[in-house]
């Protein structure tokens, strides 16, 4: 993945050379990797010189390869790629960096040992990054024409047959974090988060990540309510009713199964009121 990112970056004017195919990976993860990456993160959040971006990119690639089995280091590398992407002027450069961050989030998720406090803590931090930044930015970039990793199968409506994230409790699940990130993308700028693309990811997560399906369904329902509200504002009665019915269906299906599945507390507390709000706010309007 590093080489494909580097190749893409070398094609745009940011002076990042592609890594040579025969470049050997470092023998071992450096002992000071965490400190170096922490210092780099602080630097990138400032005002780095464009001429120094290449050096930092190469350093991240080296850590990604030499520390490939360390989820704490991979988490820090993911943060640095995302931060580097935020300062790129080119849409393609931003997308490539954020794609790499998304890719590393997936790699890191596979490695986290829930019994290791440092790994679990870094997992929570990467979940935060997914919720608050990665999905919002990759969705916006996709809307503007950059085909980001999460949306590669959207055109053909092809989603993984298995959950793309590790099965974990909802409060530590990256599937739930991604879903929340999609909802946040819609709330931040609904025009940059088209319903077809966002629901492609949410539907895929809902169908494949069954252990957290109720949590994802609730986020999915809230996302659809955002689209219903936007359709109402636009005077699109047909769309507003379609999204409201879709949202109601997700919540009602969960409530109908409450004796057989464990529902999130918020669904038990707010599920009926959500359905009523959808009915009165969007289905009654003509």
BELRA-V366865 format. One line per field, one symbol per residue. ss: DSSP state (~ for helix, > for strand, _ for the rest). phi: phi as a letter, one per 40 degrees, with the letter a starting at -180 (. if undefined). burial: I if it has 24 or more other C-alpha atoms within 12 Angstrom, else O. Layout:
ss: ???
phi: ???
burial: ???
//
This chain:
ss: _~~~~~~~~~______________________~~~~~~~~~~~~_____~~~~~~~~~~~~~~~~~____~~~~~~~~~~~~~~~~____~~~~~~~~~~~~~~~~~~~~~_____~~~~~~~~~~~~~~~~~~~~~~~~~~~_____~~~__________________~~~_~~~~~~~~~~~~~~~_~~~__~~~~~~~~~~~~~~_~~~~~~~~~~~~~~~~~~~~~~~~~__~~~~~~~~~~~~~~~~~~~~________~~~~~~~~~~~~~~~~~~~___
phi: .dcccccccccbcbfbcccccccccdcacdccdcccccccdcccccbccdcccddcccccccccccbcbbccccccccccccccccbcccccccccccccccccccccdcbcccccccccccdcccdddcccadcccccccccchcccdcbdccccfbbdcbccbccbddcbccccccdcccccccccacccbcdccccdcccccccbcccbdccccccdccccccccccccccgccccccccccccddcccccccbccbbccddccccbdccccccccccbcccb
burial: OIIOIIOIIOOOOIIIIIIOOOOOOOOOIOOOIIOOIOOIIOOIOOOOOOOOIIOIIIIIIIIIIIIIOIIIIIIIIIIIIIIIIIIIOOIIIIIIIIIIIIIIIIIIIIIIOOOOOOIIOIIIIIIIIIIIIIIIIIIIIIIOOIIIIIIOOIOOOOIOOOIIIIIIOIOIIIIIIIIIIIIIIIIOOIIIIIIIIIIIIIIIIIIIIIIIIIIIIIIIIIIIIIIIIIIIOOOOOOIIIIIIIIIIIIIIIIIOOOOOOOIIOOIIOOIOOIIOOIIOIIIOOO
//
